[in-house]
Amino acid sequence: MKRYEFWPARVFEIPYYLWLAVQCLFRGIGIRTLAKANYALNHGEIGLGSKYETHLAFDEKYFLPTDFLSDDLNPSDKAEAIKTFANQHGYPVLLKSNVGCVGKGIIKLSTHDDIEAALPALAGDYILQKFTTFNTEYGVFYSRHKGKVRVTGINRKHFPTVTGNGKSSLAELAQNHYRYSDHWQAFLQYHDTARIPASGEKIQLSFIGSHTLGCKFTDDSHLMTAELEATIAEVFASQPGYNFGRIDIKTLSPETFQQGDFVVIEVNGVASLPTHMFDPKYSLTEAYRIFIQHAGLLAKIAQEQRHRPMEFLPVKELIRQIREGNNTLNTAHRNLTTKPAAHGN
C-alpha cells in the first residue's frame, strides 16, 4: 500500500475537512468564514484568483521581483514583455501560472532564444519571476492570533537527485528514482537526458520545490530561532489581513535561513497544507495529528476575524472558477510534460 504522502490529495484530506467542520460548529462560524482568517486575500487564498494579486498584498522587501503576463496579449507582445523583464532583472526567468499550485506549469527561460519555444506551452495568465540562485528551499507555516505570531512548522524540500554509475543515461537514472513520475518531464526538459553521468557524479534534477514533482519533505522545525521568527513576523507586519498559511522561501543554506536571510517565492493561504507532516518519519496517525491541529488553529483565527467584511461569490460560481483554474493549470502542465525530452541545457 502506498504511503499516505502519495495518496490522492482529496482522499487524504477528508479527516481534516471533517474536523474543520466540527470546529466551525463548535465556534459558531460558517464554513465560508474560514476565508476571513486571510481577509486581505481573494477568498482567503484558497487556490482561487490571482497569485499575482496575492503577491501585491505584501511589502516587496522580502519577495523576488515579479510581474504579470496577461493571456490577452498577443504572442509578440508576450515575448517583448518577457524580454523587458529579463533585461531588467537578468536571466534565468521563471514563468509561473497565475493560478499556480503544487509546482505545475513552471517554465524556466535562460536566454532570449528560449522565449519563442515557450510561448505555445502557455495557458492562461502567467507571472514572471526572477530566478534565484539560492538552492535551499523551505516551506514555513505561519499563523497570527490575537497579534501573536507563531511558526507552527518548517519543512525542507529535498530536490530529486541522482548519482551516476558510468553506464546509465540521465533519463534511465531519473526513471529508476523511487519518486519518479511522468510529472518529472516538467524539469527533465532542462537536462541532456541522453548524457551518461560519470560514476559517483551527483546531479540535482529539479529546481521546483513541489511534493507532486518529486521533492521529499522533512520536518525541520528544529531550525527555528528567535531571529528567524522575528524576520517572518516582519515580512507580514504590514499586512494584518494575512494570518494563516504557508510561505515558500529560498535561501543560501540552513545557517542563513536561521539568521532570517531569505527570499519569499510564494504565499499560500487558508488552503495551505502543513507540509512538514509529510516527513517519512511520521506515521499516518502522527501526520493527521499535525494536520488536525492546524484545522483547529484555522478555525480559531477565523473566529477572531469573523467580523471583517468580505464579499463571497455564490457557491456555484466559486466552484466554477476553481474548476476553471484547475483546468487551466492542468493544461499548462500537460503542455510541458508531453514535450519531448531535451538534449541540452
ABEGO torsion letter per residue (X at the ends): XBBAAABBAAAAAAAAAAAAAAAAAAAGBBAAAAAAABAABBGGGAGBEBAAAAAAABBAAABBBBBBBBAABBAAAAAAAAAAAAAAAEOBBBBBBAABBGGBGBBBBABAAAAAAAAAABBEBBBBBBBBABABBBBBBBBBBGGBBBBAEBBBBBBBBBBBAGABBAAAAAAABAABBAAAAAAAAABBAABBBBBGBBBBABABBBAAAGBBBBBAAAABBAAAAAAAAAAAAABAABABEBBBBBBABAAAAAAGBBBBABBBBAABBBAAAABAABBAAAAAAAAAAAAAAAAAAAAAAAABBBBBBBAAAAAAAAAAAAAAAAAAAAAAAABBBBAEX
